[in-house]
Structures are given as structure tokens and as C-alpha cells.
Amino acid sequence: MVANTQIIFSKIPTTWPVIGEHITVNKTDFDLDAPLADGEFILKTLVLSVDPYMRGRMRDPTIVSYVPPFLVDEPMSGHTMKEVVKSKSSLFKEGDYVYGLGTHEEYAKLNDELAKAYGLVLRNEPKTNGIPVSNYVGILGMPGMTAYVGLYKIGELKEGETIYISAGKVKKRTSGAVGQVAGQIAKAQGLRVIGSAGTDEKVAHLKEIGFDGAFNYKTEDTDQKLTELCPDGIDVYFENVGGKMLEVVLQHINFFGRIIACGMISQYNLAESEKVGGLMTIVARSIRFQGYIVSNSPEMEPQFLKDVTQMILDKKIKYQETHTHGIENTPEALLDVLNGKNFGKQVVHA
């Protein structure tokens, strides 16, 4: 027997989740020596991803959304890198690294059928290419692909245009996982890249990784800064925030602009969403405003992995991570993400 720490979804929150009430830590035993049936295998968590979208999974299961809800009294789940420690699987052998949706617990037993349902795939590359395992739940995982898909599928990037990647009233966002990748990819395509963050340190970081301009939305007026930094208007807006930030951006967006609706984190913990004015601008300026779910574009994953892996190996992209150690600290890490306390991608090392 070995100890197995689990992160349990205990209760549906109406606003901000509370550790110990809505999310709890459970300690149990796991029998590593129990015999496996054909097709079964045991995974040990290496790193797990903590992301803003997880707040949307903390809902009543009768509410339909793009991602399944967490089930009360069951382990939470998300994108993980895990190692196969025992196997009678036809898909994975002992020692393999596996990426995909996985439960937030140290050990889990699955079978080949479940592996296919969860979209688990081999990711043995970090054993030989020198890229940290944690990058595979971040820049080379769902967050990185979210940036890639949004830019190329909706953004219609054109050299010389201006893109703004937002931060807003949920602390500090552009220097988060998706924003820092999106900005550097756009810069590599020849765009003028503007971002915002909630501390001077994070503004400095955006400039260090190649943003042409950045501002502290907490101490500076967003409307004034966009006028200053985007004198020719905004052609592409990578929307992460929603609410009043969207309202301000609509005043600056150009005719035939594109809004990549990636998320609206300012609205995730509100009992009632904010009203947004100026929406007629979308019609009047022939703006393309499109939301998307990254999992709906699996055909883009091979090219994404090829392109971004090469950018990392060539040191053409810089990537910041916040590391939390100990799976029992996952609840705090998640709340840090929702509060914007993380610097770059938040990962938890089991």
C-alpha cells in the first residue's frame, strides 16, 4: 500500500470557491501490488495543470456547458503528465509518460478503453529533448494550444497589424499561460503586440518577452493607454477578460477587426454577469467576434506541437511558470490562478 492524496470537489460554490468547503484534500491508500487485468495500467502523477476554466466545472451538473462538470465527492481533474508505473496495457508500457485529462490524485488505475475516452496520449519527448515535463501541461499543452488555435483559426494574423492581449479586473492576467504564448507567437508573425498586467513587475516581463508595449491596468487608465499604445487602433483582440474591459476595447477596434473570445475571467465568480455596452460596434465595424473551445480543433495539434517545440528549442519563445510542490496544495494553487497571483503558467508537481 502507498498513500494516495486526492483533491475532492466537495460542494458547488455560488461565487468564490472556499478551500475546505468546496474543495477538500482526501488521504487514502492505493494498492500498487494488486494484480492488473488485461488492458489495465497504473499512473503516477508527475505534474498537473491548474487553469481558469476549472471554475466553470464547479457547477450544477444540470447546466450544460462545453466541458463536463466536476462531480461532487469525486476527485477533480484536468490536464496532467503522468508516468506509467505498472502496465498490462496494449497502449502504454511501464515508464511511459502520458498526457491528457487525468484525475487530481497521486495514483490512478485505468484501462485502455478509458484511456481512449480521456484522450490520453504518449508524451515521452521530455525524456530526450531537454524540455521540462511541466511545459507539456502549459506551453506545449492545452494553454499553449489555446493560444495557437485562437490566433490562427480566428485571428487571421497579418503582418503589421496590432493585437491587444487583455488583462482585467481579476488581478493579473496577460502574463498568464495563454497570454504570454499568444503574444510571442503574434510577434513572430510580424504583428505589433500590446498587453496589460496588474503589477509593474509583470508589465516589465511582458516587455522582456517581446511585447511592443504594456501597461499596468491597476494604476493606469485602460482607455488612455490603448489610445497611446494603439494609435492606429486594434486589429485583433485576444479576449481573456470580458465585462468592462471588452466595453473599452470596442471603442478602439478597427473596421474588420477580429475578437478572439478565449475567456472572460472577470465574470467567472459573479452571481450575475456584468452588462457590456457598445456591442453595436461589432455590427457597425464588421467585426468578427468568435468564441472557441480548443478541444474542437484536434487537427491542429500536430502542427502546434511541431511549431512551438521548435520555438522552444531555438530559444525563440520565453515562458514563465509558477511551481507549486505537493498535490495537497492544488486547491491553493487554483485559487491563486483565479485571483491572478500566479506569474505565468501555474503547475503543481505531485
N, C-alpha and C positions, 0 to 999 in steps of 0.2 A: 504494500500500500504506500502511496505517496499523497502528500497534502495537495489539494486542488482548490485554489481560490477562484471564486466566481463573482461576477458583477451582475446583480439581480435587479430587474426592473420591478419595483415593489408596488407602485401606485401611480395613477395618471395625474400629472400636475395640470393646473389650470393656468398658471403663469410660470414663474421661475421654479425649476426643479430643486428640491432640497435633499441634500445627502442625508441618509438615514431614514428618510420618509419615502421619497420617490425612487431613490437608487440606494441599494444596500450591498454590502460585501458579505458573501457567504463562504464559509470554510467547510470543505467536505473531504472525503477520502476517494482516491481513484486507484483501482487495482490494475497496475501495469502488467501483472503476471497472468491475468485471466486469459484463457485461450481465445483466439480470434477465429471467427467463421471465415469461410472463403469470401473474399471481397472486402473484408473489414481492415481498418488500419487505425492507428492512434497518432494523433497530432499533439505536439507541444508548442504552445505559442512562443514565438520569438519577439515580435513587435505587433502592436495593433494601432490602428488609426482612430483618432478622435476628431469628429467633424461636425460642423454646424447642423447639417441635415438631420443628425440624430435626434435633435429636439423635436422634429416633425414626426418621428416614430413613437414619441411618447404620447399617444393619443388613444381615444376610444376606438376599438377595432371596427366599429360600425362605420367609421368615417373613412371613405375611400380616398386614397392618395396614390402617388406614383411609386411609393416604397411601402412595404408591409409594416404594420405597427409592431412595436415590441409587445410581447405577451407578459401580462402581469405574473409575477412569481417565477419567471423564466430568465435565464441568462440573456443579457443584452448581446448584440452582435454588431459587426462592422467589418471593414476590410482589414485583413491580417496577413502577416507572413508567419507560417508555422513550419515546423520540422517534423517529418515522419519518424517516429521513434520505434514503431513496430508495425509490420505490414503483412497481410495476406491479400493485398490489393493487386489487381491487374493494371492499375493506373500509376501507382506510386510505390517506390521501394524505400526501405529504411535509409534515412539520411537525406532524402529529397526535401527541398524547400517547396512549399506550396503557397500560392497566393489566391485570395478570393474572400468571399464572405465567410466569416467564422465567428463562433461564439467567444464572448469575453470571459474566458476561463483558461487556466493553465493547461489543462489536458482535456481532450475530447476524443471520443470514438465515433468514427463514421464508416460508411461503406461506399462502394463505387457509385451506387445509384444516387445517394445523397451528394456525393462529390460533384456529379454532373449537374444536379439540381442547383447547387450553390455556386456553380461556375468556377470550381477550384481548378487551377492550372499549375503546371510546373514552373518554378522560377529559380532555377539553380545558378543563374548567371552571376549573382554576387559572390559565389564561391571562387570565381576565377577573374572577374573583371575589375575588382577593387572598389566597386561602388558599394557603399554601406547598405546593409539589409533594410534599414529604416527608410531609405529612399524609395523602396519598392512599395511602400504604402503611402507615399507622398508624391514627389515629383514624377516618379515612374509608376504611380498607382492611380487611383481614382481622382485625386485632386489635380494631378498634372494632366491627365487626360481630359478632365473637365475644362481646363483652360484651353487645351489644344482643340477640342471639338467645338467649343464656342467660337473661338477665333476663326477657324477655317470653315465651319459649316454655316455660320450665321454672319460673322464679321466681315466677310468679303474684303479682306485686307488689301489696301492699295498703298504703294509706296508714296510717302509724302503727306499722307493723311494724319489726323490727330485722333488718338484714342485716350479716353479718360477711364481709369480703373478706380472704382469708388471705395471710399471708406465712409462710415456714417455714425449715427448716434448709438452704436453699440461698441464703444471704445475703439479699438484699433484694428482695421481690417485689411487694407491693401497689402500690408506686409505679412499677411497670412498666406496659407499654402497656395491657393489658386491665383491670387492676385500677383504674387511675385513671379510666378511662372508665366502668366499671361503677358505681363509687361515685358519680360525679356524676349519672349517669342515674337511679340509685336515689334519690338525694337530691331530684332534680327531681320524682320521683313521690311524695314525701312520706314516705319511709322514714327511720328512724334508721340512720345508716351508721357502722360501726366497721371500722377497718383496722389493719394492723400492717406494720412495716418494720424493716430491720436497722440503721438509723442514726438518731440523733436528728434529723439534717437531713431525712431522708425522712419521719419522723414529723411534723415541722413542716410539710412540704409537703402531706401528706395533710390536715392541719387547714386549711391555706391554701386548698385547693381545695374545702372544704366538708364534709369528714368530721366527724361529731359527736364522734368520739373515735378515738384511735390510740395505739399503744404500740410500744415497741422490744422485740421478742421476744427479742433477744440479751441484754438487760440486765434484763428484767422477766419474771416468771413468767406464761406464757400463761393458765393456768387461773385464777390470781388476777385478772388483768386482765380476762378475759371475765366473771368474776363481778362485778367492779366496773363495767365499762362496759356490760354487758348484764344489768342486774338483773332484767329480765323475760324473760330467755332470748333465744335466737336463733331467728328465724322462717325466715330464708333464709341459707344459707351458700354463698358463691361459692368453690368449692373449686379452688385452684390448686396445692396442695402435696402432699396425701396423707400417708401414714405416720403418725407420732405426732401431728402437728397435727390430722389427722382424728379420731384417738382422743380427743383433748382436747375438740374441738368437739362430738362426740357426747354428751358429758356435759352440754352446755349447750343443746342444740337442743330446741325445744318440740314438743309434740304437733302433728302435721300440718305439720311443718316441711318445707322443700324444700332439697335439696342440689343445687346446680348443679355437676356434675362437669366442669369445664373442663379441668383438667390436674392432674398430680401430679408436679411438677418435682423433688421431693425423691427420687424413685425413678428418674429417667432415667439416672443414671450408676452405679447399683448393680448388681453382678453378680447379686444376689438381692434381691427386694423385701422391705421391712420387713413384719412381721406387724402387723395392726391389731386391737386389742381393742375390745370394746363394740359389735360390729356388731348384736347382738340388739336394741339400742336402735332400730334402723331399723324393726324389726317392732313392738316394744312401743309405740312412739310414732307409728305410722302415718306414717312419714316417706317422702317421695318423694325417691329418690336416683337421679338420671338423668344419664348422660353424653350428650354430643352432639358432633357434628362440624359446624362452621359451614357447610361446603360443601353439607351436606344440606338447607339451608334457603334456596335461592336466591330463593324467592318473597318473602322478607323484605327483600331488598337495596334495592329502590326506596324503601320507606318508611324504612329505616335511613338511606339517603343523604339523603333529604329532611329527616328529623328532626334528624340530627346536624349536617348542614351548616348548618341554621338556628340551631342552638345555638351553633355556632362564630361565625357572622356576628353573632349577637346578644350575643356575649361571655358566654354563659351556661355555658360549659364552658371550663376551663383544661386545657392539655395540654402536658406536658413531653416533650422529645425529647433523646436523646443523639446527636450527629452525628459520624460518622467520615468522613474525606475520603480518597478513593483506594480503588478497588476492590481493590487488592492488600492492603488492611488488613482485608478482610472476615473472614478467619479469626480475627484477634484480637477483632474485634467480636462474633463468635459466641461465643467463649469467655467474653468479658465478660458476655454475656447469661446463659450457663449458670452463671456464678459470681455473678451478681447485681450486677455492678459498674456496669451502666448505670443511668441515672436517667431513668425514663420509657421511651418507645419508642426502640429502637436502630435507626438508619437509617445506611446507607452511601451517600455521594454519589460517583458514579463520576467 
